[in-house]
Amino acid sequence: MTPVNNAARSGPDHQIVKQAIGWALRVRNNRANVRLQAQCTQWREAHHDHELAWQRVQALQQELSSQLSAIPGAHVALENSTQGLGRRQALKLLSGVLLVGSAAWVSRDLTGWQRWTSDLATTTGERRSIQLPDGTRLQLNTDSAVDLDFTPQQRLISLLRGEILVTCGASSSAPLLVKTRHGLLEGIDGRFAVRQDSACTQLSVVSGNVAIHSPRQASGLSTQVHAGETYLVRQTRAVLAPPVEMDIGAWADGLIVTRDMRLGDFLAEVGRYRHGYLGCSADIADLRLSGVFRLEDTDKLLAILAQTLPVQVRYRTRWWVSLERAA
């Protein structure tokens, strides 16, 4: 499965975006104010969501500016529209223009919304375990969200985002179903992991059997997945995945267990458990590593990499970390 970029996955909430817009407008109107510049920098560095919101607002300003440039007289009209208004009114007008675009941009990522509205959810770096009414054990990995619908007629887990590990409970007349955007999974017995991203759903069966029902698969047909198998599920079909380079479900014990895994892929995986950007230079991305790594402290994990591989860790900020070839 294509690793999910953590920086793209996480999104600032609406209030933080409004704060970023406020800072952007104040800085733009007071470029010579060194103290204000320092205060803005301090706000940006206080939390990774602040910096992310700031960068998105800056990019949106550039996009808006380029679009206005394509319309003859647009910049003049916008400037004229703010003349005669008080400072607060002008700021409200300009922030309104930016907020519409920023809100649309941020709405591409539903992390915050799903976290508030889902039945169960985890934040970045958090894991959670719960026993469902039928005895099924449900474990949520980092940045995940699910809805639950358990009735005498149905046992349904809707995976909204992220990754779960399911250990089937006592037998019931109602099937245990896991719904993702790419298909419906029917757990017959045993233990299985489900991971969803925008491209596909990855199903890995640890023990027992799971049936895959793809939306566009011929009616009545399903794909049977057995212990030790991993399938990639898309809306049109399910295909057997190549051998995975990590132990499935090791995250439930707070571990990443790798076997000859690319460093670039490994960092993408670790990045799911921490805020901000984590990556490496292209010349070391294909280095291979095997081992057992603890997720409780990802900074310590990165330090271990620097001791075992010819790499060095560079912290540009708390939220921007990159690995480069050691000098």
Secondary structure, DSSP 4 states (H G I P E B T S, - for coil): -PPPPHHHH----HHHHHHHHHHHHHHHH-TT-HHHHHHHHHHHHH-HHHHHHHHHHHHHHHHHHHHHHTSTTHHHHHHHHHTTS-HHHHHHHHHHHHHHHHHHHHTT--HHHHHHHSSEE--TT--EEEE-TTS-EEEE-TT-EEEEEE-SS-EEEEEEEEEEEEE--S--SSPEEEEETTEEEEEEEEEEEEEE-SS-EEEEEEEEEEEEE-TTSPTT--EEEETT-EEEE-SS-EEEPPPPSB-TTGGGGTEEEEEEEEHHHHHHHHGGGSSSEEEE-GGGTT-EEEEEEESS-HHHHHHHHHHHSSEEEEEEETTEEEEEE--
